[in-house]
Amino acid sequence: MSDCLFCKIVDKSIPAKIVLESDEWLAFEDIDAKAPVHILLIPKQHIADLHSVNTSGLFESLMKGVSKVITHFNLQENGYRVVTNQGKDGGQAVFHLHFHIFGKRKMSWPPG
């Protein structure tokens, strides 16, 4: 999608600090980090939200990507949080599916 911020990151027309990548997804540092580790993981194809994922294969690939980020930053020992915001009321600001991966600090509950 031509006006999508995350699509522009995927096609490298907007710079990002990419930490991991596969054929199907891209993981990069959030520019407005809320934790010492705050990574965004997105599918490379434009998918607006979680409800629009239409194959279990893509969802499985995205979850493997999340796991790779967790391992890459050694978050499994002390814990982490994975969040996806869905829709306006859920706090979704960029309408391209993305997962926030937070770590290296104590998380509070409830989150919002």
Order of alpha helices (4+ residues) and beta strands (2+ residues): alpha-beta-beta-beta-alpha-beta-beta
